[in-house]
Amino acid sequence: MPKALWLSEQGLAAELREVTEAELAGTSDQAGAGSDSDTRVRIRVEYSDINYKDALAVTGSPGVVRNYPLVPGIDVVGVVENDPSGTFNPGDRVIGVGGGLGETMHGGFAELALVDAPLLTKVPERFDNLTAAAIGTAGFTAALCVNRLLVHGIEPESEVWVTGSTGGVGSVAVSLLAALGFEAVAVTSKVATAEDYLLGLGASRVVDAGDFKEAGRSLQSATIGSAIDTLGSVPLANLLARTVPGGIVAACGLAAGGDLPTSVMPFILRSVTLAGVNSVHPLPGWREAAWDLLDTALDTDALLAATREISLPEVADAAKTLLDGSNSGRFVVKL
Ligand SMILES: NC(=O)c1ccc[n+]([C@@H]2O[C@H](COP(=O)([O-])OP(=O)(O)OC[C@H]3O[C@@H](n4cnc5c(N)ncnc54)[C@H](OP(=O)(O)O)[C@@H]3O)[C@@H](O)[C@H]2O)c1
């Protein structure tokens, strides 16, 4: 029987156990809208990875999982065994990110997964399966954010600030921006310990996150052209307050909080754009554009140097380091 991390009910941490195929087929809710286990792609899972959401889910924290029991893991990377929909061939390497995996549907922390074909993308030839998992939702989200800035018209060689830069999204964002010729300014709470790591990813300079921690006026001295924010709350309010007229902030995260203590002033007096990013249900065309960008530009050496491979029993401890903010880089989980 396949091994899996299993969340039996709300409030309890995930346990490692063997699961039956019937359990993995799940309830009709867990099969996803309009599908059942007979129409889903059967995947021999090779890797998953740990995102902030996974850390919340496996430790039994509220806010992510909405169906119990559930296999957590918002990312799935593996090899297709069978696809009744005819979209994929046996042996195809596929990745699924978001779409409800590990939240409402069984996710990637199991040796076998049944996933709706529209949630899957063929892994680009350039990436092996471990690299695809190291990218995962974090890298996919970073690419969605970078694309928002590119569509807005940011110019190469200009500065792009990235908050939470040692995290999964932030690390890939810094690496991607550097590869595209932007000056990535890495904002981090870990200047003392992670400066070399961030410069190694391609950051042009590293800035202390303490500069963004205290609540301030909604308009401040305008020094930031564009930014990617993974924190929300006061840091995002300060980014907006310091963004130049016509500048843009792509916001994807809430590691510092889900509130946004600002006013309309940056928007109505400086024409600042706040661009939202949702990796779970990206708008039509955005999924393909994000994978194209990653395929074209991502420096996989830098990403892999910042990636640690762990096993299912090690997921709980790794998750705690994401939740207490002490982690740098990516955890890939080998199934
Ligand atoms: N919109 C979407 O679709 C989407 C997709 C993926 C992720 N997200 C969200 O984006 C955020 C980052 O995700 P991730 O996977 O990159 O997480 P992660 O790997 O845990 O990184 C988060 C980073 O934020 C900083 N941080 C952590 N706790 C903090 C706190 N309490 N106050 C201020 N800074 C803190 C740390 O960076 P430094 O020490 O370097 O400052 C940490 O490394 C999360 O909120 C996640 O839910 C959203």
The ligand as an SDF file (V2000), in Angstrom:
LIG
                    3D

 48 52  0  0  0  0  0  0  0  0999 V2000
   -0.8000   33.9500   -3.5640 N   0  0  0  0  0  0  0  0  0  0  0  0
   -0.4050   32.7010   -3.7430 C   0  0  0  0  0  0  0  0  0  0  0  0
   -0.9060   31.9700   -4.5920 O   0  0  0  0  0  0  0  0  0  0  0  0
    0.7400   32.1780   -2.9080 C   0  0  0  0  0  0  0  0  0  0  0  0
    1.5420   31.1380   -3.3710 C   0  0  0  0  0  0  0  0  0  0  0  0
    2.6410   30.7470   -2.5980 C   0  0  0  0  0  0  0  0  0  0  0  0
    2.8760   31.3610   -1.3670 C   0  0  0  0  0  0  0  0  0  0  0  0
    2.0240   32.3110   -0.9410 N   0  0  0  0  0  0  0  0  0  0  0  0
    2.2460   32.9950    0.3280 C   0  0  0  0  0  0  0  0  0  0  0  0
    3.4670   33.7070    0.2240 O   0  0  0  0  0  0  0  0  0  0  0  0
    4.0980   33.7540    1.4990 C   0  0  0  0  0  0  0  0  0  0  0  0
    5.5120   33.1750    1.3600 C   0  0  0  0  0  0  0  0  0  0  0  0
    5.4320   31.8100    1.0190 O   0  0  0  0  0  0  0  0  0  0  0  0
    6.7500   30.9140    1.0110 P   0  0  0  0  0  0  0  0  0  0  0  0
    6.3280   29.5640    0.5780 O   0  0  0  0  0  0  0  0  0  0  0  0
    7.8270   31.6410    0.3230 O   0  0  0  0  0  0  0  0  0  0  0  0
    7.0520   30.8790    2.5910 O   0  0  0  0  0  0  0  0  0  0  0  0
    8.4460   30.6460    3.3350 P   0  0  0  0  0  0  0  0  0  0  0  0
    9.3410   29.7960    2.5230 O   0  0  0  0  0  0  0  0  0  0  0  0
    8.0880   30.2340    4.7190 O   0  0  0  0  0  0  0  0  0  0  0  0
    9.0890   32.1190    3.3570 O   0  0  0  0  0  0  0  0  0  0  0  0
    8.4840   33.1990    4.0020 C   0  0  0  0  0  0  0  0  0  0  0  0
    9.5800   34.2290    4.3500 C   0  0  0  0  0  0  0  0  0  0  0  0
    8.9440   35.3730    4.8930 O   0  0  0  0  0  0  0  0  0  0  0  0
    9.7150   35.8830    5.9940 C   0  0  0  0  0  0  0  0  0  0  0  0
    8.8750   35.7460    7.2070 N   0  0  0  0  0  0  0  0  0  0  0  0
    8.4080   34.6070    7.7510 C   0  0  0  0  0  0  0  0  0  0  0  0
    7.6390   34.8700    8.8270 N   0  0  0  0  0  0  0  0  0  0  0  0
    7.5880   36.2050    8.9280 C   0  0  0  0  0  0  0  0  0  0  0  0
    6.9460   37.1030    9.8250 C   0  0  0  0  0  0  0  0  0  0  0  0
    6.1810   36.6750   10.8300 N   0  0  0  0  0  0  0  0  0  0  0  0
    7.1210   38.4220    9.6540 N   0  0  0  0  0  0  0  0  0  0  0  0
    7.8780   38.8810    8.6450 C   0  0  0  0  0  0  0  0  0  0  0  0
    8.5390   38.0670    7.7670 N   0  0  0  0  0  0  0  0  0  0  0  0
    8.3750   36.7630    7.9060 C   0  0  0  0  0  0  0  0  0  0  0  0
   10.9810   35.0800    6.0320 C   0  0  0  0  0  0  0  0  0  0  0  0
   11.8980   35.7120    5.1410 O   0  0  0  0  0  0  0  0  0  0  0  0
   13.0960   36.6720    5.6070 P   0  0  0  0  0  0  0  0  0  0  0  0
   13.6180   36.1210    6.8870 O   0  0  0  0  0  0  0  0  0  0  0  0
   14.0610   36.6110    4.4800 O   0  0  0  0  0  0  0  0  0  0  0  0
   12.5190   38.0490    5.7800 O   0  0  0  0  0  0  0  0  0  0  0  0
   10.5600   33.7580    5.4220 C   0  0  0  0  0  0  0  0  0  0  0  0
   11.6430   33.0640    4.8890 O   0  0  0  0  0  0  0  0  0  0  0  0
    3.1880   32.9740    2.4450 C   0  0  0  0  0  0  0  0  0  0  0  0
    2.3170   33.8630    3.0990 O   0  0  0  0  0  0  0  0  0  0  0  0
    2.3980   32.0730    1.5110 C   0  0  0  0  0  0  0  0  0  0  0  0
    1.1680   31.6780    2.0570 O   0  0  0  0  0  0  0  0  0  0  0  0
    0.9670   32.7380   -1.6840 C   0  0  0  0  0  0  0  0  0  0  0  0
  1  2  1  0
  2  3  2  0
  2  4  1  0
  4  5  1  0
  4 48  2  0
  5  6  2  0
  6  7  1  0
  7  8  2  0
  8  9  1  0
  8 48  1  0
  9 10  1  0
  9 46  1  0
 10 11  1  0
 11 12  1  0
 11 44  1  0
 12 13  1  0
 13 14  1  0
 14 15  2  0
 14 16  1  0
 14 17  1  0
 17 18  1  0
 18 19  2  0
 18 20  1  0
 18 21  1  0
 21 22  1  0
 22 23  1  0
 23 24  1  0
 23 42  1  0
 24 25  1  0
 25 26  1  0
 25 36  1  0
 26 27  1  0
 26 35  1  0
 27 28  2  0
 28 29  1  0
 29 30  1  0
 29 35  2  0
 30 31  1  0
 30 32  2  0
 32 33  1  0
 33 34  2  0
 34 35  1  0
 36 37  1  0
 36 42  1  0
 37 38  1  0
 38 39  2  0
 38 40  1  0
 38 41  1  0
 42 43  1  0
 44 45  1  0
 44 46  1  0
 46 47  1  0
M  CHG  2   8   1  16  -1
M  END
$$$$
